[in-house]
């Protein structure tokens, strides 16, 4: 299943030719929130044992492109593991409001300077505070933002001292897609 997931991920990413344009070809389906949170953590690999899932969502399902949402959330959790202190847990909260599923990823580790907050979502940007031993190209958060934007969602970054919080809000329903599916 991991090979199939990775194949789908690569195919989906290659469909997009520009990092600054949201995806237009989303494959919406009804997704179980609990299932997606477990799948994301299963695909994290090294460091997954540090992720603590807390689900308080009143809803059980939402509409999204499962592969792309998994890519986005997994990327954020991967970053949280890479840039947090090794002894710290990564908190992965799942909540909902009337209109959104809300995924919150919190870690304690390398500080993100206020001056870098806007640039962190730009392609190829790497923080000056990055550990030189952490590999990457500076595309992960750009891809996350693109995926979340394409769903009509929102990606927020909050920092306080060494605590970094990413909040992902995805609409529970996409009216035009749901109406098309029901026909």
ZAZANU-32402 format. One line per field, with one value per residue (C-alpha): residue number from 0; residue in three letters; x, y, z. Coordinates in steps of 0.02 Angstrom, whole numbers. Layout:
BEGIN
num = c(NUM_...) .
residuo = c(ALA_...) .
east = c(X_...) .
north = c(Y_...) .
up = c(Z_...) .
END
This chain:
BEGIN
num = c(0_1_2_3_4_5_6_7_8_9_10_11_12_13_14_15_16_17_18_19_20_21_22_23_24_25_26_27_28_29_30_31_32_33_34_35_36_37_38_39_40_41_42_43_44_45_46_47_48_49_50_51_52_53_54_55_56_57_58_59_60_61_62_63_64_65_66_67_68_69_70_71_72_73_74_75_76_77_78_79_80_81_82_83_84_85_86_87_88_89_90_91_92_93_94_95_96_97_98_99_100_101_102_103_104_105_106_107_108_109_110_111_112_113_114_115_116_117_118_119_120_121_122_123_124_125_126_127_128_129_130_131_132_133_134_135_136_137_138_139_140_141_142_143_144_145_146_147_148_149_150_151_152_153_154_155_156_157_158_159_160_161_162_163_164_165_166_167_168_169_170_171_172_173_174_175_176_177_178_179_180_181_182) .
residuo = c(UNK_UNK_UNK_UNK_UNK_UNK_UNK_UNK_UNK_UNK_UNK_UNK_UNK_UNK_UNK_UNK_UNK_UNK_UNK_UNK_UNK_UNK_UNK_UNK_UNK_UNK_UNK_UNK_UNK_UNK_UNK_UNK_UNK_UNK_UNK_UNK_UNK_UNK_UNK_UNK_UNK_UNK_UNK_UNK_UNK_UNK_UNK_UNK_UNK_UNK_UNK_UNK_UNK_UNK_UNK_UNK_UNK_UNK_UNK_UNK_UNK_UNK_UNK_UNK_UNK_UNK_UNK_UNK_UNK_UNK_UNK_UNK_UNK_UNK_UNK_UNK_UNK_UNK_UNK_UNK_UNK_UNK_UNK_UNK_UNK_UNK_UNK_UNK_UNK_UNK_UNK_UNK_UNK_UNK_UNK_UNK_UNK_UNK_UNK_UNK_UNK_UNK_UNK_UNK_UNK_UNK_UNK_UNK_UNK_UNK_UNK_UNK_UNK_UNK_UNK_UNK_UNK_UNK_UNK_UNK_UNK_UNK_UNK_UNK_UNK_UNK_UNK_UNK_UNK_UNK_UNK_UNK_UNK_UNK_UNK_UNK_UNK_UNK_UNK_UNK_UNK_UNK_UNK_UNK_UNK_UNK_UNK_UNK_UNK_UNK_UNK_UNK_UNK_UNK_UNK_UNK_UNK_UNK_UNK_UNK_UNK_UNK_UNK_UNK_UNK_UNK_UNK_UNK_UNK_UNK_UNK_UNK_UNK_UNK_UNK_UNK_UNK_UNK_UNK_UNK_UNK_UNK_UNK) .
east = c(0_147_211_40_26_198_161_1_93_227_98_-5_145_206_35_71_193_202_222_127_-34_-157_-200_-353_-373_-429_-506_-631_-701_-776_-633_-639_-543_-478_-420_-323_-237_-177_-123_-21_72_99_182_297_423_566_503_322_333_353_186_41_-131_-273_-440_-584_-676_-865_-876_-812_-796_-745_-725_-550_-420_-353_-180_-145_-208_-99_51_20_-5_134_254_214_235_399_462_404_505_660_664_606_711_737_661_500_333_249_68_-55_-228_-383_-535_-680_-787_-953_-865_-687_-584_-436_-270_-145_37_140_324_461_627_720_649_576_620_476_564_559_376_316_460_442_305_405_491_671_673_774_786_954_922_912_1019_1145_1123_939_919_792_762_640_490_392_294_268_184_83_18_-24_-123_-216_-255_-323_-449_-507_-420_-300_-124_-68_101_112_273_312_493_539_360_301_118_48_-141_-222_-405_-494_-679_-785_-890_-854_-1030_-1001_-908_-1035_-1179_-1091_-1061_-1243_-1310) .
north = c(0_118_91_127_282_345_311_413_550_564_561_697_808_790_845_1018_1119_1275_1287_1451_1387_1283_1109_1108_920_860_689_725_585_562_532_462_581_445_340_484_531_352_335_496_438_263_342_454_317_362_468_411_347_528_581_593_595_682_677_781_805_802_750_587_626_767_789_805_730_598_578_764_795_652_728_898_839_709_843_955_811_760_938_939_781_846_1015_973_925_736_711_807_736_801_842_805_871_842_951_1021_1175_1195_1215_1147_999_1071_980_1058_1002_1069_1042_1114_1139_1255_1430_1509_1694_1816_1887_1714_1674_1739_1663_1490_1446_1506_1380_1334_1437_1363_1447_1515_1421_1253_1114_1082_894_903_867_957_1075_1197_1133_1039_1184_1261_1099_1093_1269_1234_1078_1163_1317_1205_1134_1308_1284_1384_1352_1454_1462_1518_1529_1568_1548_1369_1310_1299_1268_1234_1243_1165_1205_1108_1137_988_1001_1064_1104_1101_934_855_910_835_671_657_677) .
up = c(0_31_-146_-219_-109_-160_-344_-328_-236_-370_-510_-426_-395_-574_-639_-574_-678_-569_-382_-371_-450_-346_-404_-516_-537_-365_-340_-202_-99_73_196_372_485_600_452_375_539_567_385_393_548_475_323_426_461_578_720_708_887_942_866_988_902_993_903_970_807_819_637_565_379_262_73_1_-114_5_-73_-77_101_164_73_153_332_321_258_407_530_446_469_650_681_589_674_850_999_996_1169_1128_1071_915_954_813_859_753_784_686_679_589_422_439_491_587_596_717_725_871_904_1015_931_815_821_664_661_636_483_401_432_263_165_239_112_-39_-152_-108_52_195_364_418_582_490_555_414_444_393_208_100_-44_34_-64_70_143_-30_-84_78_52_-129_-83_58_-49_-187_-63_-15_151_256_321_471_557_738_838_1018_1073_1025_997_817_774_602_585_433_402_266_225_276_119_-53_-113_-300_-290_-174_-285_-438_-346_-289_-468) .
END
